[in-house]
Amino acid sequence: MNHAHGVHCMHILGWNLRRWCRGCHRHWEETCGKVGCANYERVANQTLSRQVVLDMQDGRLDIPREILDLVTTPEVSDPWWRDSEF
C-alpha cells in the first residue's frame, strides 16, 4: 500500500492490520501494538491534522471557506482608536 505522507493505513483501511504497509505496522507496534489502541489513533489523527494544515499553508490543498472565515477579519470602517488620545 502506498499513501501520502501524514496519512496512515488506519485512515484508509481501519484496523485491518494484514493490509497495512510495513511503515505503518512498525509505527503501530512501536506506539502501542494493540488493535483498537486509542493512543495510536490519537497520534495518527494528530499527524494527519498537522499534515493537512501544512499542505494548506504550502498551497498544496485549498483552504476551505469556513476556515478562511474564522481567520480573516472584516474591514473596520471606523476603528475605535482613531479618536483616542495616546
Contact map, one row per residue, 1 for C-alpha under 8 A:
11100000000000000011100000000000000000000000000000000000000000000000000000000000000000
11110000000000000000100000000000000000000000000000000000000000000000000000000000000000
11111011100000000000000000000000000000000000000000000000000000000000000000000000000000
01111110000000000000000000000000000000000000000000000000000000000000000000000000000000
00111110000000000000000000000000000000000000000000100000000000000000000000000000000000
00011111000000000000000000000000000000000001001101100000000000000000000000000000000000
00111111101000000000000000000000000000000001001100000000000000000000000000000000000000
00100111111100000000000100000000000000000001000100000000000000000000000000000000000000
00100011111111000001100100000000000000000000000000000000000000000000000000000000000000
00000001111111110001000000000000000000001001000000000000000000000000000000000000000000
00000011111111000000000000000000000000000000000000000000000000000000000000000000000000
00000001111111000000000000000000000000000000000000000000000000000000000000000000000000
00000000111111110011000000000000000000000000000000000000000000000000000000000000000000
00000000111111110000000000000000000000000000000000000000000000000000000000000000000000
00000000010011111000000000000000001100000000000000000000000000000000000000000000000000
00000000010011111111000000000000000000000000000000000000000000000000000000000000000000
00000000000000111111000010000000000000000000000000000000000000000000000000000000000000
00000000000000011111000000000000000000000000000000000000000000000000000000000000000000
10000000000010011111100000000000000000000000000000000000000000000000000000000000000000
10000000110010011111110110000000000000000000000000000000000000000000000000000000000000
11000000100000000011111110000000000000000000000000000000000000000000000000000000000000
00000000000000000001111111000000000000000000000000000000000000000000000000000000000000
00000000000000000000111111100000000000000000000000000000000000000000000000000000000000
00000001100000000001111111110000000000000000000000000000000000000000000000000000000000
00000000000000001001111111111000000000000000000000000000000000000000000000000000000000
00000000000000000000011111111100000000000000000000000000000000000000000000000000000000
00000000000000000000001111111110000000000000000000000000000000000000000000000000000000
00000000000000000000000111111111100000010000000000000000000000000000000000000000000000
00000000000000000000000011111111110000000000000000000000000000000000000000000000000000
00000000000000000000000001111111100000000000000000000000000000000000000000000000000000
00000000000000000000000000111111100000110000000000000000000000000000000000000000000000
00000000000000000000000000011111110010110000000000000000000000000000000000000000000000
00000000000000000000000000011111111010000000000000000000000000000000000000000000000000
00000000000000000000000000001001111110000000000000000000000000000000000000000000000000
00000000000000100000000000000000111110000000000000000000000000000000000000000000000000
00000000000000100000000000000000011111001000000000000000000000000000000000000000000000
00000000000000000000000000000001111111111000000000000000000000000000000000000000000000
00000000000000000000000000000000000111111100000000000000000000000000000000000000000000
00000000000000000000000000000011000011111110000000000000000000000000000000000000000000
00000000000000000000000000010011000011111111000000000000000000000000000000000000000000
00000000010000000000000000000000000111111111100000000000000000000000000000000000000000
00000000000000000000000000000000000001111111110000000000000000000000000000000000000000
00000000000000000000000000000000000000111111111000000000000000000000000000000000000000
00000111010000000000000000000000000000011111111100000000000000000000000000000000000000
00000000000000000000000000000000000000001111111110000000000000000000000000000000000000
00000000000000000000000000000000000000000111111111000000000000000000000000000000000000
00000110000000000000000000000000000000000011111111100000000000000000000000000000000000
00000111000000000000000000000000000000000001111111110000000000000000000000000000000000
00000000000000000000000000000000000000000000111111111000000000000000000000000000000000
00000100000000000000000000000000000000000000011111111100000000000000000000000000000000
00001100000000000000000000000000000000000000001111111110000000000000000000000000000000
00000000000000000000000000000000000000000000000111111111000010000000000000000000000000
00000000000000000000000000000000000000000000000011111111100000000000000000000000000000
00000000000000000000000000000000000000000000000001111111110000000000000000000000000000
00000000000000000000000000000000000000000000000000111111111110000000000000000000000000
00000000000000000000000000000000000000000000000000011111111111100000000000000000000000
00000000000000000000000000000000000000000000000000001111111110000000000000000000000000
00000000000000000000000000000000000000000000000000000111111110000000000000000000000000
00000000000000000000000000000000000000000000000000000011111111000000000000000000000000
00000000000000000000000000000000000000000000000000000011111111000000000000000000000000
00000000000000000000000000000000000000000000000000010011111111100000000000000000000000
00000000000000000000000000000000000000000000000000000001001111110000000000000000000000
00000000000000000000000000000000000000000000000000000001000011111011000000000000000000
00000000000000000000000000000000000000000000000000000000000001111111000000000000000000
00000000000000000000000000000000000000000000000000000000000000111111100000000000000000
00000000000000000000000000000000000000000000000000000000000000011111110000000000000000
00000000000000000000000000000000000000000000000000000000000000111111111000000000000000
00000000000000000000000000000000000000000000000000000000000000111111111100000000000000
00000000000000000000000000000000000000000000000000000000000000001111111110000000000000
00000000000000000000000000000000000000000000000000000000000000000111111110000000000000
00000000000000000000000000000000000000000000000000000000000000000011111110000000000000
00000000000000000000000000000000000000000000000000000000000000000001111111000000000000
00000000000000000000000000000000000000000000000000000000000000000000111111100000000000
00000000000000000000000000000000000000000000000000000000000000000000000111110000000000
00000000000000000000000000000000000000000000000000000000000000000000000011111000000000
00000000000000000000000000000000000000000000000000000000000000000000000001111110000000
00000000000000000000000000000000000000000000000000000000000000000000000000111110000000
00000000000000000000000000000000000000000000000000000000000000000000000000011111010000
00000000000000000000000000000000000000000000000000000000000000000000000000011111110000
00000000000000000000000000000000000000000000000000000000000000000000000000000111111100
00000000000000000000000000000000000000000000000000000000000000000000000000000011111100
00000000000000000000000000000000000000000000000000000000000000000000000000000111111100
00000000000000000000000000000000000000000000000000000000000000000000000000000001111110
00000000000000000000000000000000000000000000000000000000000000000000000000000001111111
00000000000000000000000000000000000000000000000000000000000000000000000000000000001111
00000000000000000000000000000000000000000000000000000000000000000000000000000000000111
